[in-house]
């Protein structure tokens, strides 16, 4: 069985990469993908805690069911987010975050 520390280290690395990408990059699509990477890191940590909580090698599946619900909500979030990004591209002909200076236009 994989120890909890491996799950948490992997989750921390994924979250750090996502956080760095979301703060450094200017392209809205890349920022959006980095936010999804951070959400995936949280899911990995949740699954790791779920597997570590089990008794005699049998994991508790409550958190893993929660992860499935989170993934379904993330899929809906992706659909709405990409629709907003496409609308922004059609209106401004670019997806750079520096072009988001006002809510008008």
C-alpha positions in Angstrom: 0.0 0.0 0.0 1.3 3.4 -0.9 1.9 5.6 2.2 0.0 8.8 2.7 3.1 10.9 2.4 3.5 10.0 -1.3 -0.1 11.1 -2.1 0.5 14.4 -0.2 3.9 15.1 -1.8 2.4 14.5 -5.3 -0.6 16.6 -4.5 1.6 19.4 -3.2 3.8 19.3 -6.3 0.7 19.5 -8.6 -0.8 22.3 -6.6 2.5 24.2 -6.6 2.8 23.9 -10.4 -0.8 25.0 -10.8 -0.3 28.0 -8.5 2.9 29.1 -10.2 1.2 28.8 -13.6 -1.9 30.7 -12.5 0.2 33.6 -11.1 2.9 33.8 -13.8 1.0 33.2 -17.1 -1.0 35.9 -18.9 -3.0 33.7 -21.3 -6.5 33.0 -19.9 -6.6 29.5 -21.2 -3.3 28.5 -19.5 -4.5 30.1 -16.2 -7.8 28.1 -16.6 -5.8 24.9 -17.0 -3.7 25.7 -14.0 -6.8 26.2 -11.9 -8.0 22.8 -13.0 -4.6 21.3 -12.1 -5.0 22.8 -8.6 -8.4 21.2 -8.3 -7.0 17.9 -9.4 -4.3 18.2 -6.7 -7.0 18.7 -4.1 -8.7 15.6 -5.4 -5.5 13.6 -5.1 -5.0 14.6 -1.5 -8.6 13.7 -0.7 -8.2 10.2 -2.2 -4.9 9.8 -0.3 -6.6 10.7 3.0 -9.5 8.3 2.1 -7.1 5.4 1.5 -5.1 6.1 4.6 -8.1 6.1 6.8 -9.1 2.5 5.9 -8.9 -0.4 8.3 -6.9 -3.5 7.5 -6.1 -2.4 3.9 -9.7 -1.7 3.0 -10.2 2.0 2.2 -13.1 4.1 3.2 -14.8 5.1 0.0 -16.7 8.2 1.2 -14.1 10.7 0.1 -13.6 8.9 -3.2 -17.4 9.3 -3.9 -17.0 13.0 -3.1 -14.2 13.2 -5.6 -16.5 11.9 -8.3 -19.0 14.6 -7.5 -16.2 17.2 -7.6 -15.1 15.9 -11.0 -18.7 16.2 -12.3 -18.9 19.8 -11.0 -15.5 20.6 -12.6 -16.7 19.3 -16.0 -19.6 21.8 -15.8 -17.2 24.5 -14.7 -15.0 23.8 -17.7 -18.0 24.1 -20.1 -19.0 27.5 -18.6 -15.4 28.8 -18.4 -14.6 27.9 -22.0 -17.8 29.5 -23.2 -16.7 32.7 -21.4 -13.3 32.5 -22.9 -14.7 32.0 -26.4 -17.0 35.0 -25.9 -14.1 37.1 -24.7 -12.0 36.0 -27.8 -14.8 36.9 -30.2 -15.3 40.4 -28.5 -11.6 41.3 -28.1 -9.7 39.1 -30.6 -7.4 37.8 -27.8 -7.3 35.9 -24.6 -4.6 37.8 -22.7 -5.4 38.8 -19.2 -3.9 42.2 -19.8 -6.8 43.0 -22.1 -9.3 42.7 -19.2 -9.1 46.3 -18.0 -12.8 47.1 -17.8 -16.1 45.3 -17.6 -17.5 47.4 -20.4 -17.0 46.8 -24.1 
